[in-house]
Amino acid sequence: MILLEIDRQVHLALPDSVFYRAAEACLRVMNISSPCSLSLTLADDSGIRHINKTWRNTDKVTDVLSFPSLPVTPDALFHEQDEKTQQAWDSETGAFFLGDIIINVHQASKQATDYQHALFREMTYLFVHGMFHLLGYDHINKEDKTTMRNQEEKALQMAFETKVSDEELLQAAREARAFAHTPYSHYKVGAALLCTDGTLYTGCNVENASYGLTNCAERTAVFKAISEGNKTFEAVAIAADQTAPWPCGACRQVMTEFAPKMRVLITWGENNVEKTTLDALLPHGFLGFEEDQHG
């Protein structure tokens, strides 16, 4: 069992469940069955720099920091009967407190762009990296770095093997509405696009004074995915505050270009939810000049 206390100092359109899955994967890799807890802070450049200077006397921006509370090493995991380990027992949560992880969301976004993969994947990697620091791993020398990296890869594989649930996808779409630019309609829409490799992209609607230049949330998410080299989609969730946010004809055609049979989930109001498929919404979408592409 793992308990997370997450302090979102900056906005991030990823549900808490992403970090829970990654944490559970790390504990499985280490064969730890004892209940554990940790704190996770999602910070920006200035926030992590302040923490780095205050607690490590290092005045610079970084991507992730870890502060272990348990005296463990990879060869000697904590023993519940150990006196120092018992000091980390939190009677209120009923778990051993592993320590603190701070992730710089702004730096993670830059690195995701540099490495040409999704922010979802970069955030998961940085969290897993921080977790293994809490569990006694380090990368001071080449051998230790290789050992730590091997454990990270095992945990990441486990984390990404776990499918994103429909509710997680819907929640990511709801959270994406926060960035919507809707000064004209005031109709905020968020979208979350799930790729076949487990990567998640979010988008919001962006309106313009010249109404025809407005971009819908679904297309924002799709264009983000394509711009990062990901063109295989499994499902999309779309969320709005008021009426059911069925995708417009333009969005249906754009998504049909890449995944004509993908699942479409919508949510609005007090958690109203409906589900269908893209080919049901656009049964004869244009796929090019070749015949019988709908299969």
N, C-alpha and C positions, 0 to 999 in steps of 0.2 A: 504494500500500500504506500502511496506517495501523496503528501499534502503540499500544495504550493500556495504561497502567499505572493500574489503578483501586484506590484505597484506600477501602474501604467502612467508614467510621467509624460509620455508623448503618445500620440495616437498611433495605433498599429492595427490594421484590419485583419488580425489573425485571432481566432478564438483561443481561450485558455487551453482547450483540449489538445491543441498542437503541442504545447509544452508538457502537458501531462503524459501524452503518448511517448514523447522523447525521454522523459524522466523514467517512466516505467521500463522502457527498453534498456536504459543504462543499468538499472537495478537487475534486470534479467540477465544481462551480459555478465554481471558481477556475482550472480547467484545470491543476491541479497533478498531475503524474504521478510526481514524485520520492517516494521512501519517506519517510514522516514519522512522528514519534511525539510523544506528549504524556502528561502525567499528569493524572488526574482524581481529585479527592477529594470524597467524599460526606460532608458534615459536618452538624452541627446548629447551632442559634443561637449557642451559646457557642464552638463550634469556629471558625466563620467570623468571629465578632467578634474572637477572639484573633488570627487571621491578618490581619484588616483593620487592627487596631491596631498589630500588630508591623511589618507591611510597608508600610502606607499611612498610618500615624499617624492613623487614623480609627476612633474607638472607638464603633462602632455595628454592628448586625446588618444584613446585606444578603442578597440572594438568590443572587448569583453574582459571583465574582471571577476575573479573568484576569491572568496574568503572562507576557507574551510573552518569548521568548528570542531572536527574530530581528528585525533592524532592517528591517522591511518596511512598505510602505504599499500600499493597493489599486492604485495606479498603478505600483508598482515591486515586483513580487513577487521573492522571493529568487532569486538566480542562484547556481548551484552553484559557479561559479568565483570568486564574491565572497569576499574574505578574511573578512569578518564572518560570512558564511553558513557558511563552512568551519568556523568555530569552534563552530557548532551541530551539526556532524556527530558522531554517536555511533558509534564503530567497533564497539562491542559489539552494538548493535541493528541497525547498518547502515541508519540513518535519520537525518534531520534532526530535532532536538528542537525542537518549536514552542513549548513552554512548559507552564504549569500552569493548570488550571481547577479552581475550588472551587465546588461547588453546595451550597446550604443546603437539605437535603431538607425540613426543617420549614417553612421559608418557602415552598418550592415547593408544599407541600401546602395551605397557607393560600391561596396565589394561585390554585391550581387550583379551590378551593372558591369563591373570589370571582368568578372568571371563568366558573364553571360548565362546566368541562371536566375531563378526567381528569388525574390526576397524571402518567400516562405522557406525555401531550401537553405538559404544563408542563415536565417534566424534559427532554424532547427540545428544546423551545424554548430553555430556559436553556443547555443544552449547546451548541446551534448558535450562540447569541448569544456565548457565551464563545469558541467556535472562531473566529468572525470578528474578535473582538478580537485573538486570536493572529495573525491574518492581516493585521493592520494597519488594520482598520476602527475607527471611533469614532462617537460621536453627540453631540459637543460642540455643534454647531450644527444647525439644522433640515435643511439640505441634506445634511450628512453622515449625520444620523439617517435620512433618507429613503433614501439610497443603501444604507446598511447594512441597513435593514429589507427592501428589495427583494431583496438577496442572501440574507437569512435565509429569506424566503418561498420562493425558488427551492430552497434546500437542504431546507427542511421538506417541500416537495412531493415532492422526490425521495425523501426518507427515508420518508415515509408511503406512497409508491407501492410500496415494497418490502414484500411480504407477510411477515407473521410466520410463520416456519416452524413445523411441528408440534413439532420438538424445542425451539424457543424457548418455545412455549406450554407444553409439558410441564415444562420447567425452571422456568418462572415458577410453575407449580402446586406443584412440589416445594419451592421456596423459600418459598411462602406458608404451608407447614405450620408454620414457626417460630413463628407467632403463635397457633396453635391453643390453645384453653383446654379441656383434656380431663382434669380431675382424677378423673373417674369411670371412663371407659372406657380412658383412656390411648391412644386410637386417634386419632392426629393426621392430619387431612386438609387438603389445600390445593387450591384451585381457581383457574384462570385463565380468564377469559371474554374472548374476542376479539369485538369489535364489527365491523360491516361497514365502519366508517370507519377501522379499524386501531387504535382505542383498546383498551387492555388493562386489565381490572379483575381484581384478585385477591381471594380470600376464604379464610377458614378456618372450621373448625367451632368453635362456642362452646357448651359444655355448661352445664347448670344443675342445681342440686340437685333441682329439680322437673323430672324427665327430659323431660317432654313439651314444655318450653319451649326445649329445645336447638335450635340453628339449624345446619344443615349448611353446609359450605363453599360448595357451589354456589349456594345461596340467598343467602349473604352477598355473593358476587360479583354476582349478579343484582340484588340490592337496591341495592348501591352504584351500579351502572350506571344503574338506573332513577332513583335519587335525584339523579343528575347529568344527567338528561334523555336518556339513551341507551337506546333500546329495540329496536335491531336487532342481532341477534347472529348470528355466523357459526360459532363453534365454542367448545367448553368443554373444558378439560383438568382432570382430577382426579387427585390424587396421594396415596398413602398409604404407610406403611412396610411393612405386612404383607400382608394379603389384597387382592384386587382391589376397588377402591372404586367399584363401580357405583352410580350415584345411586339414592336411595330413591324410592319412589312419589311422595312429596310434591314432591321436587325435579324429578322428571320432569314432573309436572303444571304446576308453576310455570314451568319453562322452555318447555313447550309453548305456554303463553299467548302467548309472544313469538316463538318460532322453532321451530315443530314439526318442521322438517327439518334442524336444525342438526347439525353433526358433534360427536361425543362421543369424547374420547380419555381413556384411563385408564392410569395407570402405578403400579407398586408393586414392592417388593423390589429386586432387582438389575436395575433398568431394564426390567422386564417392561412391555410396552405392548400394548394392544388398542384398536381403533378401530371405531366404528359410527356410526349416526345416531340422533337422538332418536326419530324415528318408528318405528324398529326396536325401540327399548326400550319405547315406549308407542304402539302402533299405533292405538289408538282413544282418544286423550286428549280430554278435554272442552274444546271450543273455544267454547262458547256455545250458544245455542238455535237458531241457524240451521243448516240442513242442508248437507251436502257441503262443509264447510270444510276437510277434509283434502285435497281435490283429487286 
